[in-house]
Amino acid sequence: MGQRQILLPSLLILLLGFFSTQGAFTGRVIQTTSPDKTYDLTGDGLVDAQDLRELIDLASYGMYQQQADFNHDGIIDQLDVDILAASLP
């Protein structure tokens, strides 16, 4: 539970920073090179805050996309958000 308590505040800080810039996110991005682009939910070839936002939207509305179910438990939830957030530099 301790790791989850650390990740949630970190995620909130990341989101607050992202939304406070009104879409001009200046954080680092990683270019995916693998053909499956596991964490690239938006299909733009990047794994960045846009993918995190897409995943949070899916989790918030209880929607399911197999591509976004990173821990393969059949639901999109905070665990999937934590996995994606941990992959961001």
PyMOL CGO cylinders between C-alpha atoms (Angstrom):
from pymol import cmd
from pymol.cgo import CYLINDER

trace = [
    CYLINDER, 0.00, 0.00, 0.00, 2.95, 2.33, 0.61, 0.3, 1, 1, 1, 1, 1, 1,
    CYLINDER, 2.95, 2.33, 0.61, 3.93, 2.43, -3.07, 0.3, 1, 1, 1, 1, 1, 1,
    CYLINDER, 3.93, 2.43, -3.07, 0.36, 3.27, -4.08, 0.3, 1, 1, 1, 1, 1, 1,
    CYLINDER, 0.36, 3.27, -4.08, 0.31, 6.13, -1.58, 0.3, 1, 1, 1, 1, 1, 1,
    CYLINDER, 0.31, 6.13, -1.58, 3.42, 7.56, -3.23, 0.3, 1, 1, 1, 1, 1, 1,
    CYLINDER, 3.42, 7.56, -3.23, 2.17, 7.13, -6.81, 0.3, 1, 1, 1, 1, 1, 1,
    CYLINDER, 2.17, 7.13, -6.81, -1.18, 8.84, -6.27, 0.3, 1, 1, 1, 1, 1, 1,
    CYLINDER, -1.18, 8.84, -6.27, 0.27, 12.18, -5.10, 0.3, 1, 1, 1, 1, 1, 1,
    CYLINDER, 0.27, 12.18, -5.10, 2.83, 11.99, -7.91, 0.3, 1, 1, 1, 1, 1, 1,
    CYLINDER, 2.83, 11.99, -7.91, 0.05, 11.44, -10.42, 0.3, 1, 1, 1, 1, 1, 1,
    CYLINDER, 0.05, 11.44, -10.42, -1.92, 14.36, -9.02, 0.3, 1, 1, 1, 1, 1, 1,
    CYLINDER, -1.92, 14.36, -9.02, 1.13, 16.62, -9.29, 0.3, 1, 1, 1, 1, 1, 1,
    CYLINDER, 1.13, 16.62, -9.29, 1.66, 15.48, -12.89, 0.3, 1, 1, 1, 1, 1, 1,
    CYLINDER, 1.66, 15.48, -12.89, -1.99, 16.12, -13.76, 0.3, 1, 1, 1, 1, 1, 1,
    CYLINDER, -1.99, 16.12, -13.76, -2.09, 19.50, -12.05, 0.3, 1, 1, 1, 1, 1, 1,
    CYLINDER, -2.09, 19.50, -12.05, 1.03, 20.54, -13.93, 0.3, 1, 1, 1, 1, 1, 1,
    CYLINDER, 1.03, 20.54, -13.93, -0.43, 19.31, -17.20, 0.3, 1, 1, 1, 1, 1, 1,
    CYLINDER, -0.43, 19.31, -17.20, -3.82, 20.97, -16.88, 0.3, 1, 1, 1, 1, 1, 1,
    CYLINDER, -3.82, 20.97, -16.88, -2.42, 24.21, -15.45, 0.3, 1, 1, 1, 1, 1, 1,
    CYLINDER, -2.42, 24.21, -15.45, -0.44, 24.72, -18.66, 0.3, 1, 1, 1, 1, 1, 1,
    CYLINDER, -0.44, 24.72, -18.66, -3.71, 24.64, -20.64, 0.3, 1, 1, 1, 1, 1, 1,
    CYLINDER, -3.71, 24.64, -20.64, -2.52, 21.91, -22.95, 0.3, 1, 1, 1, 1, 1, 1,
    CYLINDER, -2.52, 21.91, -22.95, 1.02, 23.16, -23.48, 0.3, 1, 1, 1, 1, 1, 1,
    CYLINDER, 1.02, 23.16, -23.48, 2.63, 20.28, -21.59, 0.3, 1, 1, 1, 1, 1, 1,
    CYLINDER, 2.63, 20.28, -21.59, 6.37, 20.77, -21.56, 0.3, 1, 1, 1, 1, 1, 1,
    CYLINDER, 6.37, 20.77, -21.56, 7.34, 17.51, -19.85, 0.3, 1, 1, 1, 1, 1, 1,
    CYLINDER, 7.34, 17.51, -19.85, 9.57, 14.93, -21.43, 0.3, 1, 1, 1, 1, 1, 1,
    CYLINDER, 9.57, 14.93, -21.43, 8.15, 12.47, -23.91, 0.3, 1, 1, 1, 1, 1, 1,
    CYLINDER, 8.15, 12.47, -23.91, 9.46, 9.12, -25.03, 0.3, 1, 1, 1, 1, 1, 1,
    CYLINDER, 9.46, 9.12, -25.03, 9.28, 8.01, -28.63, 0.3, 1, 1, 1, 1, 1, 1,
    CYLINDER, 9.28, 8.01, -28.63, 8.15, 4.42, -28.79, 0.3, 1, 1, 1, 1, 1, 1,
    CYLINDER, 8.15, 4.42, -28.79, 10.06, 2.17, -31.11, 0.3, 1, 1, 1, 1, 1, 1,
    CYLINDER, 10.06, 2.17, -31.11, 8.41, -1.20, -30.52, 0.3, 1, 1, 1, 1, 1, 1,
    CYLINDER, 8.41, -1.20, -30.52, 5.84, -2.18, -33.15, 0.3, 1, 1, 1, 1, 1, 1,
    CYLINDER, 5.84, -2.18, -33.15, 3.08, -2.68, -30.56, 0.3, 1, 1, 1, 1, 1, 1,
    CYLINDER, 3.08, -2.68, -30.56, 3.60, 0.71, -28.85, 0.3, 1, 1, 1, 1, 1, 1,
    CYLINDER, 3.60, 0.71, -28.85, 2.14, -0.73, -25.66, 0.3, 1, 1, 1, 1, 1, 1,
    CYLINDER, 2.14, -0.73, -25.66, 1.50, 2.53, -23.83, 0.3, 1, 1, 1, 1, 1, 1,
    CYLINDER, 1.50, 2.53, -23.83, 0.67, 4.71, -26.85, 0.3, 1, 1, 1, 1, 1, 1,
    CYLINDER, 0.67, 4.71, -26.85, -3.10, 4.96, -26.45, 0.3, 1, 1, 1, 1, 1, 1,
    CYLINDER, -3.10, 4.96, -26.45, -3.57, 7.93, -28.76, 0.3, 1, 1, 1, 1, 1, 1,
    CYLINDER, -3.57, 7.93, -28.76, -1.72, 6.36, -31.69, 0.3, 1, 1, 1, 1, 1, 1,
    CYLINDER, -1.72, 6.36, -31.69, 0.57, 9.35, -32.24, 0.3, 1, 1, 1, 1, 1, 1,
    CYLINDER, 0.57, 9.35, -32.24, 3.80, 7.37, -31.79, 0.3, 1, 1, 1, 1, 1, 1,
    CYLINDER, 3.80, 7.37, -31.79, 4.50, 9.03, -28.44, 0.3, 1, 1, 1, 1, 1, 1,
    CYLINDER, 4.50, 9.03, -28.44, 3.96, 7.94, -24.86, 0.3, 1, 1, 1, 1, 1, 1,
    CYLINDER, 3.96, 7.94, -24.86, 3.15, 11.15, -23.02, 0.3, 1, 1, 1, 1, 1, 1,
    CYLINDER, 3.15, 11.15, -23.02, 0.61, 13.03, -20.92, 0.3, 1, 1, 1, 1, 1, 1,
    CYLINDER, 0.61, 13.03, -20.92, -1.98, 12.72, -23.70, 0.3, 1, 1, 1, 1, 1, 1,
    CYLINDER, -1.98, 12.72, -23.70, -1.95, 8.95, -23.26, 0.3, 1, 1, 1, 1, 1, 1,
    CYLINDER, -1.95, 8.95, -23.26, -2.25, 9.38, -19.51, 0.3, 1, 1, 1, 1, 1, 1,
    CYLINDER, -2.25, 9.38, -19.51, -5.22, 11.71, -20.00, 0.3, 1, 1, 1, 1, 1, 1,
    CYLINDER, -5.22, 11.71, -20.00, -6.88, 9.21, -22.35, 0.3, 1, 1, 1, 1, 1, 1,
    CYLINDER, -6.88, 9.21, -22.35, -6.41, 6.44, -19.79, 0.3, 1, 1, 1, 1, 1, 1,
    CYLINDER, -6.41, 6.44, -19.79, -7.78, 8.55, -16.94, 0.3, 1, 1, 1, 1, 1, 1,
    CYLINDER, -7.78, 8.55, -16.94, -10.84, 9.36, -19.08, 0.3, 1, 1, 1, 1, 1, 1,
    CYLINDER, -10.84, 9.36, -19.08, -11.42, 5.65, -19.72, 0.3, 1, 1, 1, 1, 1, 1,
    CYLINDER, -11.42, 5.65, -19.72, -11.08, 4.85, -16.02, 0.3, 1, 1, 1, 1, 1, 1,
    CYLINDER, -11.08, 4.85, -16.02, -13.29, 7.77, -14.95, 0.3, 1, 1, 1, 1, 1, 1,
    CYLINDER, -13.29, 7.77, -14.95, -16.16, 6.79, -17.23, 0.3, 1, 1, 1, 1, 1, 1,
    CYLINDER, -16.16, 6.79, -17.23, -15.85, 3.06, -16.61, 0.3, 1, 1, 1, 1, 1, 1,
    CYLINDER, -15.85, 3.06, -16.61, -15.08, 2.40, -20.26, 0.3, 1, 1, 1, 1, 1, 1,
    CYLINDER, -15.08, 2.40, -20.26, -12.99, -0.57, -21.37, 0.3, 1, 1, 1, 1, 1, 1,
    CYLINDER, -12.99, -0.57, -21.37, -10.40, -0.91, -24.11, 0.3, 1, 1, 1, 1, 1, 1,
    CYLINDER, -10.40, -0.91, -24.11, -8.24, -4.01, -24.09, 0.3, 1, 1, 1, 1, 1, 1,
    CYLINDER, -8.24, -4.01, -24.09, -5.24, -1.94, -25.25, 0.3, 1, 1, 1, 1, 1, 1,
    CYLINDER, -5.24, -1.94, -25.25, -5.49, 0.18, -22.07, 0.3, 1, 1, 1, 1, 1, 1,
    CYLINDER, -5.49, 0.18, -22.07, -5.82, -2.75, -19.66, 0.3, 1, 1, 1, 1, 1, 1,
    CYLINDER, -5.82, -2.75, -19.66, -2.12, -2.96, -18.86, 0.3, 1, 1, 1, 1, 1, 1,
    CYLINDER, -2.12, -2.96, -18.86, -2.46, -5.46, -16.01, 0.3, 1, 1, 1, 1, 1, 1,
    CYLINDER, -2.46, -5.46, -16.01, -5.00, -7.60, -17.93, 0.3, 1, 1, 1, 1, 1, 1,
    CYLINDER, -5.00, -7.60, -17.93, -7.58, -7.78, -15.13, 0.3, 1, 1, 1, 1, 1, 1,
    CYLINDER, -7.58, -7.78, -15.13, -10.59, -6.90, -17.29, 0.3, 1, 1, 1, 1, 1, 1,
    CYLINDER, -10.59, -6.90, -17.29, -11.10, -3.35, -15.98, 0.3, 1, 1, 1, 1, 1, 1,
    CYLINDER, -11.10, -3.35, -15.98, -9.48, 0.02, -16.51, 0.3, 1, 1, 1, 1, 1, 1,
    CYLINDER, -9.48, 0.02, -16.51, -8.70, 1.49, -13.10, 0.3, 1, 1, 1, 1, 1, 1,
    CYLINDER, -8.70, 1.49, -13.10, -6.09, 3.20, -10.96, 0.3, 1, 1, 1, 1, 1, 1,
    CYLINDER, -6.09, 3.20, -10.96, -3.72, 0.24, -11.28, 0.3, 1, 1, 1, 1, 1, 1,
    CYLINDER, -3.72, 0.24, -11.28, -3.56, 0.75, -15.05, 0.3, 1, 1, 1, 1, 1, 1,
    CYLINDER, -3.56, 0.75, -15.05, -3.05, 4.51, -14.52, 0.3, 1, 1, 1, 1, 1, 1,
    CYLINDER, -3.05, 4.51, -14.52, -0.19, 3.73, -12.10, 0.3, 1, 1, 1, 1, 1, 1,
    CYLINDER, -0.19, 3.73, -12.10, 1.45, 1.44, -14.66, 0.3, 1, 1, 1, 1, 1, 1,
    CYLINDER, 1.45, 1.44, -14.66, 1.31, 4.07, -17.39, 0.3, 1, 1, 1, 1, 1, 1,
    CYLINDER, 1.31, 4.07, -17.39, 2.41, 6.88, -15.05, 0.3, 1, 1, 1, 1, 1, 1,
    CYLINDER, 2.41, 6.88, -15.05, 5.40, 4.79, -13.94, 0.3, 1, 1, 1, 1, 1, 1,
    CYLINDER, 5.40, 4.79, -13.94, 6.47, 4.42, -17.58, 0.3, 1, 1, 1, 1, 1, 1,
    CYLINDER, 6.47, 4.42, -17.58, 6.70, 8.17, -18.10, 0.3, 1, 1, 1, 1, 1, 1,
    CYLINDER, 6.70, 8.17, -18.10, 10.14, 9.68, -17.61, 0.3, 1, 1, 1, 1, 1, 1,
]
cmd.load_cgo(trace, "trace")
